[in-house]
Structure formats: C-alpha cells, structure tokens
Amino acid sequence: MVDVTRKPMDGTGVTIMVVLCVFLGLHQVVIKMAAPDMAPVLQIALRSGLSALLIALLIAWRREGFTLRDGTLLPGLLVGTAFSVEFMFVAEGLRFTTASHMSVFLYTAPIFTSLTLHRFLPAERLHRHQWIGIGLAFCGIVAAFAGGILDSGFNARLLHGDILALLGGIFWASTTVLIRCTRLADAPATKTLLYQLVAAFVLLLGYAVGTGQTKFSPTPLAWGSVLFQGIVITFAVYLVWFSILRRYNASQLSVYLFLAPLFGVSFGVLLLHESIDIFFAVGAILVLAGLTLVSKPTLSRRNAA
C-alpha cells in the first residue's frame, strides 16, 4: 500500500537532497585531507563517540526512553559490529586509495543489499530492470578495478585500497539487511544509530590503539575533520535525512542520494588534486547508472513500454 502522506519530490526536497549529498560527498575527502595529522581510523572513532553523545542527549531531550529489554540488544550489537567493520575498511582503504575511488566503491552497498534481501524477503524480490542495474554496476566495478590492474606500473597499492572500499560497501549493506530483518526494523532510528555509534567508538578506538594509529598532530584541520564528521555527517545529516523520509517518496529520495559519490569524485579532484583514469571514469558511470536502476523498486507502464 502506498503511503499517501508522502509526497513526490518538489523544489524544496531537491534542494535539501543536493545539500545533503554535498556534505556526504565531502565526507571521505575531509578524512583523507586530515589523514597526515590524524589517522583515519582514529578520526572515525572519535567522531563516533561525539555523535553518540549528541544522539544520547537528543534521546533524553525528546524523552524517548532507552531499554535493552525489547529484544534489540543482540541485533544492536551485531549491527554495531558490522558498522564498525565497515568503517574500519573505509579508514584503512583511505590509506591506500583515493577519496574519489572510495566514494564510488562504498556506494555500491545498495547492490549487495538488494541481492541479499531478494534472497531472504519475498517482498524485496528484484524486478527485471533491477537485475539489469546490478549487471551494469558489476561491469562498472570490473572496469574501475581494471585501471589498477592494467596500469603500466600495476598500482597494487591503489588496487588494495579499492578492494577495502568495496568491502566497506558490502558491510554497509550488511548493516541495512540486519536492521531490515531484526527487531531493529521497529525500533526508533535514534536507538539504532546509537548502537552503531557506541560500537564504532569502542571497537575502532581499540583497533587504533592495537595497530598503533593513535599518534596525531592537534592541528585545526585534524580537529575540524572530527567535528565536521561528528556534528554534521553522523548527526545533523542523519536527522535531516530521516526527517525528509517522513515527507517525501523514499524511492525518489534514494535516486538523488547517488549524487553523493559524484560530489565525492568532484571534491577529490578539486581539493585533493586526484587524477581520474578512463577505466575508473567509465566504471563510475556504469556503477551509478546501475545503482539508479536498482534503487527504483518499480517502473511505470510508460517507462516499461
């Protein structure tokens, strides 16, 4: 049944989504920029702790309450662990690959989400056009990887980082599947996010200590990156996203969300002076085209004709 309270995209919705995607596109770029002063994994651990504190304060201010006796503890721990592993791959991947590559490979997550939900949930069966989208995205991934494999110097470092980025996308998908298929599906979004952020703070901080990635220079760029991520990305953007999900058609919103990797690539080139080879450019176009098809649960009769 269609939720009639959700309206189609209008000028306000498009503007909000573009602004959100600009910030999301800056995410990996900012981490990469601050990496010489603070290890990416330490940045993500600290920003997760900051965001967890802000979410906890929001829950208290809204008087939402928080209990561990509602059956969400185990799935919450699982989701928190998967979320932490995702960002471990993001942090480690950014040490080897570019922010542009990370932006595209990380956003392959909806492909793996759709494939998994197709297997386990009858209501999430894929349509023909979505299988076409998955095929396009797969070809795009192969093309993008080809740049590192066929490069005259065989850029093993870049290829290693790209694989870590893709693994990050797979674990992003796993968090979505776990939320969709467990008690967390009916839990408040703030509670689900709090599980993820607390786990990421604890596990990634432990990983940073265990791997010796705790040294940093307390520069304005380093602290600015942590504050930007903690306040803007994993707190404010999250709140705005779930707010507009209540107002607009979700399938239309998801299409606009794929502007984020485009902005990520653009900011990587403009701010970090990253180069884009023809393999990656073609691959990115195929991936984004495929993701657009996958994100559409149905096509109208006119479009299907």
TISE-572796 format. One line per 2 residues: number of its first residue (from 1); their letters; for each residue x, y negated, z negated of N, C-alpha, C. Coordinates in steps of 0.02 Angstrom, whole numbers, plus 32768, in hexadecimal, padded with zeros to 4 digits. Each point is the difference from the previous one (the first is absolute). Example, Ala and Ser with C-alpha at 12.3 -4.5 7.8 and 13.67 -1.06 7.14 Angstrom:
1) as) 8294,811C,7E7A,7FD3,7FC5,8000,802D,7FC4,8000  7FEE,7FCB,8024,802A,7FC5,7FFD,7FD9,7FC9,7FDB
This chain:
1) mv) 802A,803C,8000,7FD6,7FC4,8000,802C,7FC2,8000  7FF0,7FD0,8029,8027,7FC3,8005,7FEE,7FD1,7FC7
3) dv) 8032,7FE5,7FE1,7FF5,7FD0,7FCB,7FEE,7FBD,801E  7FBF,7FED,7FFC,7FE9,7FC4,8022,8017,7FC0,7FDE
5) tr) 801A,8007,7FC2,8018,7FC5,7FDD,8044,7FE9,801A  8021,802A,8028,8041,7FED,801B,7FF7,7FE5,8046
7) kp) 801A,7FC5,800C,7FF4,7FDE,803F,803C,8009,802F  7FF5,7FF7,8041,8037,8003,802F,8031,7FC7,7FF6
9) md) 803B,8007,801C,8034,7FCD,7FF7,7FEB,7FBE,801D  800E,7FCA,7FDC,7FF4,7FBD,8018,8041,7FD8,7FFB
11) gt) 7FFD,7FC0,800D,803D,7FD7,7FFF,8023,8001,7FBD  7FDA,7FFE,7FCA,801E,8001,7FBD,8023,8041,7FF3
13) gv) 7FDF,8038,8012,801E,8042,7FF6,8040,8008,8027  8000,7FEA,803F,803B,8006,802A,803A,7FD7,7FE3
15) ti) 7FF1,7FC4,7FE9,8033,7FD5,7FE2,801F,8020,7FC3  7FD5,801B,7FD4,8019,8022,7FC3,802D,803A,8012
17) mv) 7FEA,8029,8031,8027,803B,8012,8043,7FED,801F  8001,7FCC,8028,803F,7FEA,801E,8030,7FE9,7FCA
19) vl) 7FE7,7FDA,7FCF,802B,7FE9,7FC9,801A,803B,7FD7  7FD4,8030,7FF1,8015,803B,7FDB,8037,8026,8026
21) cv) 7FF7,8007,8042,8030,8025,8028,8043,7FDB,8005  7FFE,7FBE,7FFF,803E,7FD9,7FFF,8028,8012,7FC1
23) fl) 7FDE,8000,7FC7,8022,8011,7FC1,8019,8049,8001  7FD6,802E,8018,8014,8045,8003,803B,800A,8030
25) gl) 8000,7FDA,8036,8038,8004,802F,8041,7FE6,7FE2  7FFA,7FD2,7FD1,803C,7FE6,7FDF,801C,802F,7FCC
27) hq) 7FD8,8031,7FEB,8011,802A,7FC7,8045,8020,8007  8007,802B,8033,8040,8023,8009,8039,7FD0,8011
29) vv) 7FF0,7FCA,8023,8033,7FCF,8012,801D,7FDF,7FC2  7FD5,7FEE,7FD1,8017,7FE0,7FC2,802B,8030,7FD8
31) ik) 7FEC,803F,7FFC,8029,8032,7FDC,8044,8005,8020  8002,8003,8042,803F,8006,8024,802C,7FC2,7FF6
33) ma) 7FE1,7FC5,8001,8026,7FC2,7FF7,8022,7FFE,7FBC  7FDD,8018,7FCC,801A,7FFD,7FBC,802C,803B,7FEE
35) ap) 8005,8032,802D,8025,803D,7FF1,8049,7FF4,7FEC  8024,7FD0,801E,8045,7FF5,7FEA,8006,7FEA,7FB8
37) dm) 7FCB,7FE2,7FE4,8001,7FE7,7FBB,7FE0,8031,7FCF  7FD0,8028,8017,7FDD,802F,7FD5,7FEC,803D,802A
39) ap) 8011,803B,7FEA,7FEF,803D,8025,7FB5,8004,800C  7FEC,8014,803D,7FB8,8004,800F,7FD8,8029,7FCD
41) vl) 801B,8038,7FE9,7FDA,802A,7FD1,7FF7,7FDC,7FBE  8030,7FD8,7FEB,7FF9,7FDA,7FC2,7FCD,7FC7,800A
43) qi) 8001,7FE0,803A,7FCE,7FCE,800F,7FB9,801C,7FFA  7FF5,803B,801E,7FBE,801D,8001,7FEB,8017,7FBA
45) al) 8030,801A,7FD9,7FF1,8014,7FBB,7FE9,7FC4,7FD7  8026,7FCA,8004,7FF0,7FC5,7FD8,7FBF,7FDF,8017
47) rs) 7FF5,7FFD,8042,7FC2,7FE2,8017,7FC4,802A,7FEC  8009,8043,7FFD,7FC9,802C,7FEB,7FEF,7FF4,7FB7
49) gl) 8033,7FF6,7FD6,7FF3,7FF1,7FBA,7FDB,7FBE,7FF7  8015,7FCE,8027,7FDF,7FBF,7FFC,7FB7,8005,8017
51) sa) 7FF4,8022,8037,7FBC,8008,801A,7FD5,8028,7FD0  801D,8034,7FE1,7FDA,8028,7FD0,7FE9,7FD5,7FC6
53) ll) 802B,7FD4,7FE8,7FEE,7FD3,7FCA,7FC7,7FD2,8015  8003,7FE5,803C,7FCC,7FD3,8019,7FBD,8025,8008
55) ia) 8003,803E,8019,7FC3,8027,8009,7FE1,8011,7FBB  802B,8011,7FD0,7FE8,8010,7FBC,7FDE,7FC3,7FE1
57) ll) 801D,7FC6,800A,7FE2,7FC2,7FE6,7FBD,7FF2,8023  7FFD,800F,8041,7FC1,7FF6,8025,7FCA,802E,7FE7
59) ia) 8012,8040,7FF4,7FD0,8030,7FE5,7FE5,7FE9,7FBC  802D,7FE7,7FD6,7FEB,7FE7,7FBE,7FD4,7FC3,8007
61) wr) 8011,7FD3,802E,7FD9,7FC2,8009,7FBA,8010,801A  7FFB,8031,802D,7FBF,8015,801A,7FDA,802E,7FD1
63) re) 8021,8016,7FCA,7FE2,802E,7FD0,7FE8,8040,8022  8029,8019,802E,7FEE,803D,8024,8009,803E,7FD6
65) gf) 802B,7FFD,7FCF,800E,803B,7FD7,802F,802F,8025  8022,802A,7FD9,802F,8030,801E,8002,803E,7FD4
67) tl) 7FEC,8039,801C,8000,803E,7FDB,8023,8036,8028  8020,802F,7FDE,8022,8038,8020,7FD5,803F,7FFC
69) rd) 7FC3,7FFA,7FE8,7FD5,803A,7FF6,7FCB,8007,8036  800A,7FE0,8038,7FCE,8003,8036,8015,802E,8039
71) gt) 8034,8028,7FF4,8017,802F,8033,802F,7FE2,8033  8018,7FC2,7FF5,802C,7FE0,8031,804A,8004,7FED
73) ll) 800F,801C,7FC4,8046,7FFF,7FEA,802C,8029,802E  7FEE,8040,800D,802A,802A,802A,8005,7FE5,8047
75) pg) 7FC8,7FF0,8022,8007,7FE4,8043,8025,7FBD,7FFF  7FF7,7FDB,7FC9,8024,7FC0,7FFA,804B,800A,7FFD
77) ll) 8015,8033,7FDB,8048,8010,7FFD,801A,8017,8043  7FD8,8029,8023,8014,8018,8042,8006,7FC6,8032
79) vg) 7FCE,7FD5,8000,8001,7FC7,802E,803A,7FD1,7FEE  800B,7FF6,7FC0,8037,7FD5,7FEB,8044,801C,8016
81) ta) 8007,8041,7FFC,803E,8020,8015,800A,7FFA,804B  7FCA,800D,8027,8004,7FFA,8049,8010,7FB8,8014
83) fs) 7FE1,7FD0,7FDF,800B,7FB9,800D,804A,7FEF,7FF2  801B,801B,7FCA,8046,7FF3,7FEE,802F,801E,8034
85) ve) 7FF2,803D,8016,802A,8020,8032,7FFD,7FD9,8042  7FC4,7FE8,8011,7FFA,7FD7,803D,8030,7FC5,7FFE
87) fm) 7FFF,7FDC,7FC8,802A,7FC4,7FFD,8049,8010,7FF3  800F,803C,7FE7,8045,8016,7FFD,801B,8006,8047
89) fv) 7FD8,801F,802C,8014,8006,8046,8006,7FBC,8021  7FD2,7FD2,7FF0,8003,7FBD,801C,8041,7FDD,7FEA
91) ae) 800E,8004,7FBF,803B,7FDF,7FE5,8040,801E,801D  8004,8042,8002,803C,8020,801B,8005,7FF5,804B
93) gl) 7FC7,8002,8022,8000,7FF6,8049,8019,7FBB,8014  7FEF,7FCE,7FD8,8016,7FBC,8010,804B,7FF6,7FF8
95) rf) 8021,802F,7FE0,8049,7FFD,7FFB,8021,8014,8042  7FDB,8023,802B,801D,801B,803D,7FE0,7FE5,8040
97) tt) 7FBF,7FF4,7FFF,7FDE,7FEA,803C,7FED,7FB6,7FF9  7FE3,7FE5,8035,7FEC,7FBA,7FFF,7FBA,7FF8,7FE3
99) as) 7FF0,7FC3,7FEB,7FBD,7FF2,7FE7,7FCC,8009,8037  8013,7FF2,803E,7FD3,8009,8039,7FED,8049,8008
101) hm) 8030,802B,7FFF,7FF3,8048,8006,7FD6,8019,7FC5  8011,7FE8,7FC4,7FDA,8015,7FC4,7FB7,7FEC,8006
103) sv) 7FF3,7FC4,8019,7FBB,7FE9,8006,7FD6,802D,802D  801D,8015,8038,7FDA,8029,802F,7FF8,8048,7FE6
105) fl) 8036,801F,7FEA,7FFC,8046,7FEB,7FD6,8008,7FC1  8003,7FD0,7FD2,7FD8,8005,7FC3,7FB6,7FFE,8010
107) yt) 7FED,7FD9,8032,7FB9,7FF9,8010,7FE6,8039,802C  8026,8036,8006,7FE5,803C,801E,7FD5,8027,7FCF
109) ap) 7FFC,7FE9,7FC3,7FDA,8023,7FCB,7FB9,8013,8015  7FDA,7FD5,8021,7FBB,8013,8013,7FFD,803E,802C
111) if) 8034,800D,8027,8001,803C,802A,7FFE,803E,7FD4  802D,8002,7FCF,8005,803A,7FD3,7FC3,8005,7FD3
113) ts) 7FE4,7FC7,7FED,7FC3,8000,7FD8,7FC7,8020,8027  7FF7,7FEB,803E,7FCA,801A,802A,8007,804A,800D
115) lt) 803D,8017,800E,800B,8047,800D,7FF1,802A,7FC2  8012,7FE8,7FC6,7FF5,8026,7FC2,7FB6,8001,7FEE
117) lh) 7FDF,7FC7,8003,7FB9,7FFD,7FEF,7FD6,8027,8032  8016,8002,803F,7FDD,8029,8032,7FFF,8049,7FEC
119) rf) 8036,8016,7FE0,8005,8047,7FEB,7FD6,800F,7FC3  7FFA,7FD2,7FD1,7FE2,800F,7FC0,7FB9,7FE4,7FF6
121) lp) 7FEF,7FCA,8023,7FBE,7FE1,7FF6,7FD8,8000,8041  7FC8,8024,8003,7FD7,8003,803C,7FE9,7FBA,8018
123) ae) 7FF5,7FD3,7FD0,7FE8,7FBD,8013,8037,7FD7,8021  803D,8017,7FFD,8039,7FDB,801C,801B,8020,8040
125) rl) 7FD7,8029,8022,8016,801F,803E,8014,7FCD,8034  8035,800D,8024,8019,7FD2,8032,7FD8,8006,8041
127) hr) 7FF4,7FC6,801F,7FDE,7FFF,8041,8035,8003,8038  7FE9,8009,803D,802E,8008,8039,802F,7FC5,8006
129) hq) 7FE5,7FC3,7FFB,802A,7FC5,8009,8034,7FFA,7FC9  7FF1,801C,7FC4,8031,7FFE,7FCA,8039,8031,800C
131) wi) 7FF0,803A,801E,8035,802F,8013,802D,7FE2,8035  7FE2,7FDA,802E,8028,7FDD,8033,802E,7FCD,7FDE
133) gi) 7FE5,7FDD,7FCE,8029,7FD0,7FDB,8039,8021,7FDC  7FF4,803A,7FE2,8035,8025,7FDE,8035,8016,8032
135) gl) 7FEA,8015,803B,8030,8013,8034,802B,7FC6,8016  7FE1,7FC5,8009,8026,7FC4,8013,8032,7FED,7FC9
137) af) 7FEA,8002,7FC2,802C,7FEE,7FC9,803A,8031,7FFB  7FF3,8041,8009,8036,8031,7FFE,8033,7FF2,8037
139) cg) 7FE8,7FF1,803C,802F,7FEF,8037,8028,7FC2,7FEE  7FDE,7FD0,7FDE,8023,7FC3,7FEC,8037,800E,7FCD
141) iv) 7FF2,802D,7FD1,8033,8012,7FCE,803C,8020,8022  7FF3,802D,802F,8036,8021,8025,802A,7FCD,8026
143) aa) 7FDD,7FD1,8021,8023,7FCC,8027,802B,7FD4,7FD2  7FE3,7FED,7FC6,8025,7FD5,7FD2,803D,8023,7FE4
145) fa) 7FFA,8041,7FF1,8039,8026,7FE7,8035,8009,8037  7FEA,8001,803E,802F,800B,8037,8036,7FCB,8003
147) gg) 7FEF,7FC3,7FEA,8031,7FCA,8001,803C,8011,7FD5  7FF4,801E,7FC4,8038,8012,7FD5,8025,803D,8018
149) il) 7FDD,802D,8024,801F,803E,8017,8028,7FF5,8040  7FE5,7FD8,802E,8020,7FF7,8041,802E,7FC4,8003
151) ds) 8003,7FDB,7FC9,802E,7FC7,7FFD,8047,8017,8010  8026,7FD7,8023,8043,8014,8017,802D,8014,7FC6
153) gf) 7FF5,7FE2,7FC6,8029,8012,7FC6,7FDE,802F,7FD1  7FC7,801A,8012,7FD5,802A,7FD6,7FFB,7FE2,7FBA
155) na) 7FD0,7FD4,7FF8,7FF9,7FDC,7FC1,7FDF,802C,7FCB  8029,802A,7FE1,7FE7,802F,7FCE,7FE4,7FDC,7FC3
157) rl) 801E,7FC8,7FEE,7FE9,7FDA,7FC6,7FB9,7FE6,800B  7FF5,7FE4,803B,7FBD,7FE7,8011,7FCE,8038,8002
159) lh) 8014,8038,801E,7FD3,8039,8005,7FED,801B,7FBB  8031,8003,7FD4,7FF3,8017,7FBB,7FCD,7FD2,7FDE
161) gd) 8009,7FBF,8008,7FD1,7FD1,7FE2,7FBA,8006,801D  7FFD,800B,8042,7FBE,8008,8021,7FDB,803D,7FE6
163) il) 8026,8037,7FF5,7FE0,803D,7FE5,7FE5,7FF3,7FBA  8026,7FDC,7FD7,7FE8,7FEF,7FBD,7FC2,7FD4,8004
165) al) 7FFF,7FD2,8030,7FC5,7FD5,8009,7FC2,8029,8012  800A,8031,802D,7FC8,802B,8014,7FE8,802A,7FC4
167) lg) 802E,8018,7FD8,7FEE,8025,7FC3,7FD9,7FD3,7FD0  8012,7FC0,7FFE,7FDA,7FD1,7FD8,7FB8,7FFB,8018
169) gi) 7FF7,7FFE,8042,7FBC,8000,801C,7FD9,803E,7FEE  8022,803A,8001,7FDF,803F,7FEE,7FE9,7FFF,7FB7
171) fw) 802A,7FE7,7FD4,7FEC,7FFE,7FB9,7FCC,7FC9,7FF3  8000,7FCB,8028,7FCA,7FCE,7FFB,7FBE,8023,8011
173) as) 8001,8028,8034,7FC4,8026,8014,7FEB,802F,7FC8  8030,801F,7FDE,7FEE,802F,7FCB,7FDD,7FDE,7FC6
175) tt) 8013,7FC2,7FF1,7FDD,7FDC,7FCB,7FB8,7FF2,8014  7FF5,7FEF,803F,7FBC,7FF3,8018,7FD5,803F,7FFC
177) vl) 801D,8038,8014,7FDC,8040,7FFF,7FEF,8014,7FB8  8030,7FF9,7FD2,7FF4,8011,7FBA,7FC9,7FD5,7FE2
179) ir) 8001,7FC0,8010,7FCC,7FD3,7FE6,7FBC,8013,801D  7FFF,8011,8040,7FC2,8010,8022,7FE1,8042,7FE8
181) ct) 802A,802F,7FEB,7FE9,8045,7FF1,7FFE,8010,7FB6  800A,7FD0,7FD4,8000,800D,7FB8,7FD0,7FD0,7FDC
183) rl) 8000,8005,7FBF,7FD6,7FD4,7FD7,800F,7FB6,800A  803B,7FF2,801A,8013,7FBB,800B,7FD4,7FDE,8035
185) ad) 7FDD,8028,8029,7FD4,7FE5,8033,7FC9,7FD6,7FE1  7FEC,8011,7FC3,7FCA,7FDC,7FDE,801A,7FD1,7FC9
187) ap) 8041,7FFE,7FF7,801D,7FD6,7FCC,8008,7FB8,8019  8001,7FCF,7FD2,800C,7FBB,8015,8044,7FFA,8023
189) at) 8002,7FD6,8033,803E,7FF9,8026,8039,7FE7,7FD4  7FF0,7FD6,7FCF,8034,7FE7,7FD3,8021,8038,7FD8
191) kt) 7FD7,8031,7FED,801B,8038,7FD9,802E,802B,802B  7FEB,800E,803D,8029,8027,802E,8042,7FDE,800C
193) ll) 7FFE,7FBF,800D,803E,7FDB,800D,802D,7FFF,7FC2  7FE2,7FFC,7FC5,8028,7FFF,7FC3,8026,8041,7FF7
195) yq) 7FDF,8039,800E,8023,8040,7FFE,803E,7FFD,802E  7FF6,7FE7,803C,8037,7FFF,8032,8039,7FD3,7FE9
197) lv) 7FEF,7FC5,7FE8,8033,7FCF,7FEF,8028,8014,7FC2  7FDE,801C,7FCD,8024,8016,7FC4,802F,8039,8012
199) aa) 7FE8,802F,8027,802B,8039,8014,803C,7FE7,8028  7FF4,7FD1,802E,8037,7FE7,8029,8034,7FDB,7FD6
201) fv) 7FE9,7FDA,7FCF,802E,7FDC,7FD5,802C,8031,7FD9  7FE1,8033,7FE3,8026,8030,7FD6,802E,802B,802B
203) ll) 7FE4,801E,8034,8027,8030,8028,8036,7FDE,802A  7FF0,7FC7,801F,8032,7FDF,802A,8036,7FDE,7FD7
205) lg) 7FED,7FE7,7FC5,8034,7FE4,7FD4,802F,8038,7FE9  7FE4,803B,7FF0,802A,8039,7FEE,802C,8015,803A
207) ya) 7FE4,7FFF,803E,8027,8012,803B,8038,7FCE,800B  7FF1,7FBF,7FF7,8033,7FCD,8009,803A,8009,7FCE
209) vg) 7FEF,8010,7FC2,8033,800B,7FCD,8028,803F,8010  7FDD,8036,8014,8021,803F,800E,802E,7FFE,803C
211) tg) 7FF2,7FD5,8030,8029,7FFB,803D,802F,7FC5,7FFE  8003,7FDD,7FC8,802E,7FC9,7FF9,7FEE,7FC3,8029
213) qt) 7FBF,7FF5,800C,7FEA,7FC7,8028,7FE1,7FCA,7FD4  8021,7FF1,7FC9,7FE5,7FCE,7FD1,8028,7FBF,7FFF
215) kf) 8038,7FFF,8023,8027,7FC2,8001,7FE0,7FCD,802F  7FFC,7FC2,7FE9,7FE3,7FCD,802A,801B,7FBC,7FED
217) sp) 7FFC,7FD3,8030,8013,7FBB,7FF4,7FC0,7FD8,7FF5  7FF8,7FDF,7FC7,7FC2,7FDC,7FF1,7FF8,7FC0,8028
219) tp) 7FFD,8007,8042,7FF9,7FC6,802C,7FB6,7FEE,8008  7FF2,7FC3,8015,7FBA,7FED,800E,7FDF,802E,8033
221) la) 8026,8018,8031,7FE3,802C,8032,7FEB,8043,7FE1  802A,801B,7FD4,7FF0,8040,7FE0,7FC1,7FFB,7FD5
223) wg) 7FFE,7FCE,7FD4,7FC5,7FF9,7FD5,7FC3,7FE9,8029  800D,7FD8,8033,7FC8,7FEB,802A,7FE0,803A,8024
225) sv) 8029,8031,8014,7FE6,803B,8021,7FD3,8028,7FD0  8018,800A,7FC3,7FD9,8025,7FCE,7FBF,7FDD,7FF1
227) lf) 8002,7FBF,7FF8,7FC3,7FDA,7FF0,7FD0,8001,803C  801A,7FF8,803C,7FD6,8001,803C,7FDD,8043,8006
229) qg) 8026,8036,7FF8,7FE2,8043,8005,7FCE,800D,7FC8  8013,7FEF,7FC2,7FD6,8010,7FC7,7FC1,7FD8,7FFB
231) iv) 8004,7FBF,8011,7FC6,7FD4,7FF9,7FD7,7FFD,8040  8022,7FFA,8039,7FDC,7FF6,803F,7FEB,8043,801F
233) it) 8031,802E,800A,7FF1,803D,8027,7FD6,8031,7FD8  8019,8018,7FC8,7FDD,8037,7FDD,7FCE,7FE7,7FCD
235) fa) 7FF3,7FBF,7FFE,7FCB,7FE7,7FD4,7FCD,7FD7,8027  8016,7FC6,801A,7FD0,7FD3,8021,7FE5,801E,8041
237) vy) 802C,801B,802B,7FEA,801D,803F,7FCF,8039,7FF2  8010,8029,7FCE,7FD3,8037,7FEE,7FBB,7FE6,7FED
239) lv) 7FFE,7FCD,7FD6,7FBF,7FE5,7FE9,7FD8,7FE5,803B  8020,7FDB,802C,7FDD,7FE4,803A,7FE8,8038,802E
241) wf) 802A,8032,800A,7FEE,8038,802C,7FC0,8022,7FE8  7FFD,8012,7FC0,7FC5,8022,7FE7,7FC4,7FD2,7FFC
243) si) 800C,7FC0,7FFA,7FC9,7FD0,8001,7FDF,7FFD,8045  8028,7FFC,8035,7FE3,7FFC,8042,7FE4,8043,8018
245) lr) 8019,8038,7FE2,7FE3,8041,8010,7FB7,8004,7FEC  7FED,7FD8,7FCE,7FBA,7FFF,7FEB,7FD5,7FD5,802D
247) ry) 8020,7FD7,8029,7FDA,7FD1,8029,7FFC,8012,8049  8036,8020,801A,8004,800C,8048,8003,804B,8010
249) na) 7FF2,8010,803E,8002,8044,8019,8047,801B,7FFA  8007,8039,7FDD,8043,801B,7FF1,8026,8014,803E
251) sq) 7FDD,801D,8032,8023,8017,803C,801C,7FC5,8027  7FDD,7FC8,8001,801B,7FC5,8022,803B,7FE3,7FDA
253) ls) 7FFC,8000,7FBF,8038,7FE7,7FD8,803F,8029,800C  7FF9,8042,8004,803A,802B,8008,8025,7FF3,8041
255) vy) 7FDC,7FEC,8034,8021,7FF0,803F,802C,7FC3,7FF8  7FE7,7FCD,7FDF,8028,7FC3,7FF6,803C,800E,7FD3
257) lf) 7FFB,8032,7FD5,8037,8010,7FD3,8040,8012,8025  7FF8,8018,803E,803B,8015,8026,8025,7FC4,801F
259) la) 7FE9,7FC4,7FF0,8028,7FC5,8010,803E,7FFD,7FD3  7FFC,8020,7FC5,8037,7FFD,7FD0,8042,8018,801C
261) pl) 8004,803C,801F,8040,8014,801C,8018,7FD3,8039  7FD1,7FE2,8025,8015,7FD1,8034,8022,7FC3,7FE1
263) fg) 7FE2,7FE7,7FCB,8020,7FC8,7FDC,8042,8017,7FE2  8002,803F,7FE7,803E,8019,7FE3,8039,8001,8032
265) vs) 7FF1,8018,803C,8033,8001,8034,8015,7FB9,8012  7FCF,7FD3,8006,800F,7FBB,8012,802C,7FDD,7FCC
267) fg) 7FEE,8009,7FC0,8028,7FE2,7FCB,8045,801F,7FFC  8005,8041,800E,8041,8021,8000,802E,7FE1,8034
269) vl) 7FE4,7FF2,803B,8028,7FE1,8036,8011,7FB8,7FEF  7FCE,7FDA,7FE7,800A,7FB8,7FF5,802A,7FF2,7FC2
271) ll) 7FF4,8024,7FC9,8021,7FF0,7FC1,8040,8028,7FF3  8001,803E,8019,803A,802B,7FF5,8029,800A,803F
273) he) 7FE9,7FE3,8037,8024,8004,8041,8009,8049,8015  7FCE,8029,7FF4,8003,8046,8014,7FF3,8007,804B
275) si) 8021,802F,801E,7FF8,800B,8048,7FCD,8038,800B  7FDC,7FFC,8038,7FCE,8032,8012,8013,801E,8044
277) di) 800E,8042,8001,8010,8020,8040,7FC0,8014,8024  8006,8011,803F,7FC7,8010,8029,7FDB,803D,7FE7
279) ff) 8025,8032,7FE5,7FE0,803C,7FE6,7FD1,7FEF,7FC6  801A,7FD7,7FD2,7FD7,7FEE,7FC6,7FC6,7FD4,8014
281) av) 800A,7FD2,802F,7FCA,7FD4,8016,7FC6,8028,801E  8011,802F,802D,7FCD,802A,801E,7FDF,802C,7FCB
283) ga) 8028,801D,7FD4,7FE6,802B,7FCC,7FD1,7FDB,7FD2  8012,7FC2,7FED,7FD6,7FD8,7FD3,7FBC,7FF1,8020
285) il) 8001,7FF0,8041,7FC1,7FF2,8024,7FD3,803E,8000  801E,803A,800E,7FD9,803E,8001,7FE5,8011,7FBA
287) vl) 8029,7FF7,7FCD,7FE9,800E,7FBC,7FC6,7FD3,7FED  8006,7FC0,800D,7FCB,7FD1,7FEE,7FC0,800C,8028
289) ag) 8008,8012,8040,7FC5,8011,8028,7FDE,803E,7FE5  8028,8031,7FEE,7FE4,803D,7FE3,7FDE,7FF4,7FBE
291) lt) 801F,7FD7,7FD6,7FE2,7FF1,7FBF,7FBE,7FDC,8007  7FFB,7FD4,8031,7FC1,7FDC,800C,7FC8,8031,8011
293) lv) 800F,8032,8029,7FCD,8032,8011,7FEF,802C,7FC4  8032,8013,7FDA,7FF5,802B,7FC5,7FD5,7FDC,7FCD
295) sk) 8008,7FBE,7FFA,7FDC,7FDA,7FCD,7FB7,7FF6,8010  7FEC,800F,803F,7FBA,7FF9,8014,7FDD,8043,7FF7
297) pt) 7FD4,8007,7FCE,7FDF,8040,7FF6,7FD1,8013,8038  7FE1,7FCF,8021,7FD4,800E,8039,800A,7FCB,8035
299) ls) 7FEE,8011,803D,7FFF,7FD0,8037,7FB9,7FF6,8016  7FEF,7FC4,8015,7FBD,7FF3,8018,7FF4,8025,8041
301) rr) 7FC0,8009,8012,7FF1,8022,803F,801E,7FDB,803B  8000,7FBF,7FFC,801B,7FD8,8037,804A,800D,8008
303) na) 8024,8003,7FC7,8048,800B,8004,8010,8048,8013  7FD4,802E,7FED,800D,8046,800F,7FF1,8012,8047
305) a) 7FD8,7FD7,8022,7FEC,800F,8045,8039,7FF6,802F
